[in-house]
Amino acid sequence: MTIRLLNTNNVPATGINPPGNPMNAKSYGIAPGGFLDVVGVDEAATLLGQRNGLAGFFQVGTSGPATSRPVNVTPGAIHIDTTLSKVVTFDGSSWRDPVTGAVV
């Protein structure tokens, strides 16, 4: 599963994940107000809990093709659908376009 994070501060965020382990780490960089897609809940949790200088992250939702939409989620969950190139939300039984309300 891919998780989309948003840089919630005014400064660029750069670093490695996991912190302090450059041999096995992935480098990342994200502009102020920019998005970072990370693979896996564990990696996202590490970044969400990491304070990188003044940079903070906020989990926007999951991202990926329509076939990777998460299951067993609560109503209001957000998925950035890369197949449709739009954000979709879960209403408790169906994924919907939040603008039109149509099932997608």
C-alpha positions as MATLAB code, in Angstrom:
seq = 'MTIRLLNTNNVPATGINPPGNPMNAKSYGIAPGGFLDVVGVDEAATLLGQRNGLAGFFQVGTSGPATSRPVNVTPGAIHIDTTLSKVVTFDGSSWRDPVTGAVV';
ca = [
       0.000    0.000    0.000;
       1.253    3.486   -0.822;
       0.642    6.252    1.698;
       0.624    9.916    0.661;
       2.159   12.382    3.118;
       2.008   16.177    2.994;
       4.807   18.451    4.211;
       2.915   20.653    6.658;
       5.647   23.228    7.304;
       7.255   26.060    5.351;
      10.639   24.380    4.962;
      11.887   21.653    2.635;
      12.212   18.253    4.256;
      15.088   16.008    3.270;
      16.638   13.047    4.942;
      16.760    9.330    5.130;
      14.336    6.728    6.361;
      14.986    5.078    8.729;
      16.872    7.924   10.422;
      20.430    7.132   11.463;
      20.728    4.086    9.206;
      22.093    5.360    5.873;
      23.171    1.917    4.626;
      19.623    0.557    4.369;
      17.778    3.841    4.127;
      15.891    5.517    1.310;
      16.572    9.177    0.637;
      13.632   11.508    0.310;
      13.004   15.162   -0.348;
       9.777   17.104   -0.233;
       9.123   20.770   -0.911;
       7.041   22.911    1.444;
       3.401   21.991    0.834;
       4.510   19.098   -1.368;
       3.573   15.438   -1.290;
       5.661   12.367   -0.620;
       4.409    8.894   -1.505;
       5.900    6.112    0.619;
       5.341    2.400    0.303;
       4.083    0.626    3.370;
       2.424    1.541    6.596;
       5.607    1.023    8.641;
       7.624    3.446    6.528;
       4.850    6.041    6.669;
       4.572    5.653   10.445;
       8.318    6.197   10.798;
       8.158    9.431    8.813;
       5.006   10.624   10.558;
       6.769   10.182   13.905;
      10.021   11.732   12.737;
      10.768   15.408   13.250;
      13.135   16.320   10.428;
      14.424   19.733   11.448;
      11.271   21.816   11.448;
       9.477   19.630    8.925;
       6.344   17.788    9.887;
       4.224   15.387    7.903;
       0.490   14.808    7.771;
      -0.994   11.631    6.283;
      -3.371   12.636    3.524;
      -4.493    9.139    2.621;
      -3.429    6.256    0.457;
      -2.481    6.606   -3.182;
      -2.236    4.311   -6.161;
      -4.377    2.729   -8.849;
      -8.065    1.982   -8.327;
      -7.185   -1.677   -7.782;
      -5.132   -0.752   -4.688;
      -7.860    1.092   -2.804;
      -7.752   -0.028    0.821;
     -10.382   -2.309    2.314;
     -11.806   -2.302    5.836;
     -11.497    1.483    6.163;
     -13.724    3.880    8.033;
     -16.121    6.274    6.312;
     -14.325    9.448    5.269;
     -11.127    7.648    4.237;
      -9.303    9.313    1.346;
      -7.527    7.613   -1.557;
      -5.646    9.460   -4.297;
      -6.672    7.317   -7.260;
      -3.926    7.408   -9.884;
      -6.092    5.493  -12.393;
      -8.747    8.234  -12.346;
      -6.327   11.074  -11.468;
      -8.605   12.234   -8.675;
      -9.238   12.001   -4.975;
     -11.973    9.580   -3.894;
     -13.575    9.160   -0.487;
     -15.178    6.155    1.197;
     -18.776    6.581    2.430;
     -18.966    3.325    4.391;
     -19.949    1.135    1.453;
     -18.655    2.742   -1.780;
     -15.818    4.921   -3.030;
     -17.177    8.234   -4.318;
     -16.065   11.348   -6.134;
     -16.298   13.991   -3.385;
     -17.249   16.703   -5.898;
     -20.090   14.944   -7.703;
     -21.016   12.263   -5.182;
     -20.927    9.640   -7.945;
     -19.693    6.129   -7.154;
     -16.286    5.650   -8.814;
];
